[in-house]
Amino acid sequence: MDNGYLWLEVKPSGAETTTDDMKSTYKDLNVKGVKFIEEPKIQEWGVMQAIFADLDDNRFVLVERD
């Protein structure tokens, strides 16, 4: 990327990074203590996403399927 950052996408075998119901998934994960960096919102390119972090501050993007 132009700003010196790297973009790396990984998906461990069997992992899901998408949801059919963002509001419900967000609420469920939030109640379980998941630390969200960005609440669900529609991005300028039309996709609803939320960003959360693990204990090591690795960030993950949760995307709602169309």
matplotlib code that plots the C-alpha trace (Angstrom):
import matplotlib.pyplot as plt

x = [0.0, 1.2, 1.4, 4.0, 1.5, 1.1, -2.3, -2.3, -5.4, -5.5, -8.3, -7.5, -9.0, -12.6, -12.7, -15.6, -15.0, -18.4, -21.9, -25.4, -26.6, -24.1, -26.2, -26.8, -23.2, -21.9, -24.2, -23.3, -19.5, -19.7, -21.6, -18.8, -16.2, -14.8, -13.0, -14.4, -12.2, -14.9, -18.6, -20.6, -21.1, -21.6, -18.3, -18.1, -17.8, -21.2, -20.1, -21.1, -18.1, -16.8, -13.3, -12.3, -9.0, -7.6, -5.6, -2.4, -4.1, -4.2, -7.1, -9.8, -12.5, -16.0, -18.0, -21.7, -22.5, -24.9]
y = [0.0, 3.5, 4.5, 1.9, -0.6, -4.1, -5.8, -9.5, -11.7, -15.1, -17.5, -20.6, -23.8, -24.0, -20.3, -18.0, -14.3, -13.6, -13.5, -13.4, -11.1, -8.5, -7.0, -10.3, -11.5, -8.2, -8.3, -11.9, -11.3, -8.1, -9.7, -12.4, -9.7, -9.3, -6.0, -4.1, -1.4, -0.4, -1.0, -2.4, 0.2, 0.2, 1.1, 3.5, 0.5, -0.9, -3.7, -3.8, -4.6, -4.5, -4.7, -6.5, -7.3, -10.3, -10.2, -9.4, -6.6, -8.4, -7.0, -9.0, -7.8, -9.3, -8.9, -9.3, -11.5, -10.0]
z = [0.0, -0.6, 3.1, 3.9, 5.4, 4.2, 3.8, 4.5, 4.4, 6.0, 6.6, 8.8, 7.6, 8.7, 9.9, 9.0, 8.4, 7.0, 8.5, 7.2, 10.0, 11.1, 13.8, 15.5, 15.2, 16.5, 19.5, 20.3, 20.0, 22.0, 24.8, 24.9, 25.4, 21.9, 21.6, 18.6, 17.0, 14.6, 15.0, 12.1, 9.3, 5.6, 3.8, 0.9, -1.4, -0.2, 2.2, 5.9, 8.1, 11.6, 12.9, 16.1, 17.8, 19.6, 22.9, 20.9, 19.1, 15.7, 13.8, 12.0, 9.6, 9.9, 6.7, 6.1, 3.0, 0.4]

ax = plt.figure().add_subplot(projection="3d")
ax.plot(x, y, z, "-o")
ax.set_aspect("equal")
plt.show()
